[in-house]
């Protein structure tokens, strides 16, 4: 039993006649998603987009690999949203602490003590 490899495509996002239109579009969009995942430095969507871009299906029977890649990308997106919410909450929390008037009076007093004023 030998494993047949798909020959490399000379151009990105070429239409594979063995796949449905939706599968071809999903493989094209996965390239853009891979670039955005690399920019955001989120490893889970990078893996998901790589699964669709590099290891995508060559026949309609192998389309389940795109479904797996989509699930991984959704999981990564959920983590990205959770991280954004946490950063937003922490930013508000620390802004309230750092910009409260009493904090600046305290910081000014400490600086004045150390500066000998």
Buried (B, 14 or more C-beta within 10 A) or exposed (E): EEEEEEEEEEEEEEEBEEBEEEBBEBBBBBEEBBEEBBEEEBEBBBBBBBBBBEBBBBEEEBBEBBEEBBEBBEBBBEBBEEEEEEEEEEEEEEEEEEEEEEEEEEEEEEEEEEEEE
